[in-house]
Amino acid sequence: MTNKKRKQTFVLVIPRFEDIFHSYYAGEIIRGATLSISRLNADLLVHITDRTDHRGWLDSTLMDRNYIDGILFADIDNDVDIVKKALRRGMPCMVLNNILEEPINCVAVDNKKAAVEVVEYLLELGHTEIATIAGDITTQAGLRRLEGYREALLAHGIRETRSYVTFGDFLRTPARAAALKLLKLKNRPTVIFAASDVMALEVLDVAKSLGIRIPEDLSVVGFDDNPLNATSPVALTTVGQPLVEMARLGAENLQLVTRGRVKLPVKITLPTHLIKRNSVAKVNGAST
């Protein structure tokens, strides 16, 4: 039975990935959750876990309701079973960055819809040779952005070019390799949609090294509206998403769940917005 005399304590579970302490996503999620938890006069523990082996995500100490009041998952790498395990133990949970059909509390953006909007914008500008550098498709964000890219092309009767679909896993090194592959194709795409700004910046750098001008010779779109874009030689067209708000709402609603003050399941979908900047041009060369 939970000790009601102590301050409420929540755990933020974050899958570990390359350069996590410089990650825009992780930083924004931690900031939003911390601000919210502090305002709620509760404590927050950050639990960084292995991304490939989920068995260690929920050890016995995290599942003890005498000390932990709820778990906030920054992402679940499409592993809904890990959340169900916690729920079976009676642990209140909230999942971020995933839209779940199951009766599980979640706060997310519609990544597929956002990707569809990007591709439709590019099609309006006359682009049909649209390539992508997908993110890590073990995450819902990576998978849904790839699905949105594909569905938008299909909806407009454009056959997917297999060589135009590459994978960067949201990381610099594989994204750079993907950019080189795309930019050295005989039939080079007119635009590359990268599933994160970090990967899009690698595209810009590779293009520069090959003497390819942005946006005159190649258009580039990212995703995240990462502050790193301030270092870009060309203002990057991207998709903004409210990560701090996502974490804030997740933490606040998780506390409401623990106190029985909200109807279950909590399902919140936040809007994204396409930010049109200078890295995209019409096919005829006229800038947007």
N, C-alpha and C positions, 0 to 999 in steps of 0.2 A: 504493500500500500504506500502511496506517495506521501512523503513527509511534507506537509503543507506549511511548516514553519520556516523552511529555508527559501531562499530566492529561487525563482524558476530558472532552470538551466536547459538550454537547447544545444543541439549539436548540428553543425554544418558539415556535411560530408562532401568532399571535393575529390573527384578522380584525379590522380597524379598524371601530369603529362610534361613534355619537354618545356623547360624554362617557365615553370608554373608561376614563379614569383615575379616574372615580368609579363604575365598574361593579362591582357586587357579584360577578358571575360572573368577570370578568377578574381581580379582586383575589384571590378565593379560589383560582383556578387558579394564579396566579403564586405565591401563598403556599405552596400545597401542593407545587408543583414545586420551589420554591426550598428549602424545608425538606428535601425528599427528596434533592435533588442535593447540597446542602451536607453532609448526613450520609454520602453516598456518596463524598465527597471529589472531586467533579467540578465542572465549571463549567457555567453555564447562560447562554445568550444569548437575549434576548427579541426576536423579530422581529415587529413589528406591520405588517400588510399591508393592502392594499386589499380591501374586501369584494366589490366588483362585478367587478373585473378580476383574475382569478387567475393571469394570466401572470407576474406579478412575485413570486409566492409563493416560488418556488424558483430563485433565481439561481445562477450557477456557484459562488460561494463557499460556499453552503450545501450543495452537492452534492459537495464535495471531502472525501473520506474521510481525507486527510492532516491535516485540521483539525477536521472535524465527525464525531462518532461516531454520532449518531442525531438524529432529528427527532420532537418531541412536538407534535402538532397539537391546539390548544385546541378547535378546531372546524374543519369542512371545508366548511360551507355546502352539504352534500349533494354536493360535488364529489369523488367517489371517484377520478376520473382523476388528480387532482393528487397523491394518495398513490401511485397506481400508477406515476406518472412517477418519483417518488423511489425506489420499490422496484426499478424497472427499472435504475436507476443503482447499485443495490447498497447503498442507504442504509437502515439499519434505521429503522422508523417505528412510532409508536404514536398512535392517534387517540382523543381524548377526546370525550365527549358524543354519540357516535354508535354505535348497534348496527349492525354491518355483517355481511351474509351472506357476503361474499367472505372469502377466507383472509387477512384483514388484522387486525393486532393492534388491539384496542380496549378501552376501559374506559368504561362509560356507566351511566346509570340507564334504566329502562324508562318513558319519558315517557308512552307510550300507556296503559300499565297504571295509572300514577298518575292520569291524567286520568279514566279509567274509574272509579276508586275515588272520586274527587271527585263525579262525577255520580251515582253510586249512593248516596253518602251524602246528597246533596241530595234524591234521589228518596225515600229512606227518611223524610225529614222532610216529605214531601208536596209538594215542588216539582215542577211539570211545565213551568212556563214559565221555562225555564233558558236564559239568553243567555250568550254568550262573547265575550271580546275576545281574539282569537288573537294569538300572537306572530308573528315573522318566519318565514313558512313556507318560505323558502329554507334555513332551518336545520332539522335533523332534530328538534330539541327543539320548535320552533314547529309543525312539521307533525304530529308524533306527538301532541302535546297536543290539537290540533284533531281529529285522527282519533279519539282516545280519547273526546272529547266526543260526537262524532257516533255512534260505534259503541255507546256506552252508551245513548244515547237510542233508537237503532234496536232494540237488544236488548230494551228494555222497551216496544216498540210505540209510541213517541212520535215523531210526524212532526216533522222539523226545520222550524223557522220561519225562513225565509230572512232576515228582518229582524233576527233574534236573533244572527246570525253577523256579527261585525265584526272589524276588524283594527287592531291597535295597534303591531305590529312590535317589541314590547318597548321602545317609546319613549314618553316622557311626552306629547308634543304630539299624535301620532295617537291615543294611548290616550284622551286627554281628549276629542278629537273623537268617538271611538267611544262614550264614556260619555254624552256629550250626546245623541247620536243615539238610543241605547237608552232613556235616561231620559225622552225627549220623545215616545216612541212612544205611540199611543193605547192599545194593549194592552201596557203596560209589563211587562217580566219581573219575576218575584218574586225572582230571584237572578241575579247576574252572576258568572260564573267567568272571571277574568282570568288569562292564561297567565303572568303574572309579578306579583310584589308591587308593583313600580314602577307597573305599569298599574293594579293594584287600588287603590293609594293615590290615583290620579287619579280613580277612580270614587268613592271616599269624599269627595273634595273637591268634585267636581261635584254629588254628591247633597246635600251640605251647602248648597251655593249655591242649590239648588232647593228647599230645605226638606224634603228627603226623609230620614227618620230611618233609621239603621242600628242594629240589624237589624229594627226594628219595621215599616218600610215596604219595605225592600229588604235582602236578604242579599247578602254579597260574599265571594268566595273568591279567594285569590291563589295564587302558586306561587313557592317559593324559600326562604321563611323568612328574608328579608332583614333585617338589623339596622335598616334604615330604618323597620321596623314599630314601633319603639319610639316614633316620633313620631306614630303614628296615634291619633286620638281614640277609636277602638274597636279592641280587640285583634283582629287579623286572622286568620281561619281560613286556613290555607295548607298547602302541601306542602313538607316539609323534604327536602333532598337533600344528600348528603355530597360537596360539591365539592372541599374540601381533600383528602379521602380519595381521590377520583377522580384528582386530579393526582398525589398521592403514589404511588398504586399504578401510575399510568401511567409515571411517571419511574423507579420502581424496577424495574418489569418491562422497560422499555426498556433499562436497563443490563444486565439478565439476558439479553435478546435479543442484545445486542452481544457478550456473552461466551459465547454458546451454552449457557446454563445453564437454559433453559426450553423446554418443548415448544411448538412453533408450530402454528397461530396462538394468541396469547394472547387469550382472550375473557372479560371480567369484567363482570358486570351487578350493580350495587349497588342496594340497596333504598332506596325513598323511604318517607316516613311522613306520613300526614295529621295535621295539628295542628289540633285543634278548639278554636276560641276563641269570642269573643263577637260576631263579625260575621255569624253565621248563626243564623237562628231557624226554628222550624217554621212552616208556612204559617198555622197558627191563631194565631201570634203568641207562642207559648210559647218562651222561649229554650232553647238546648241546654245 
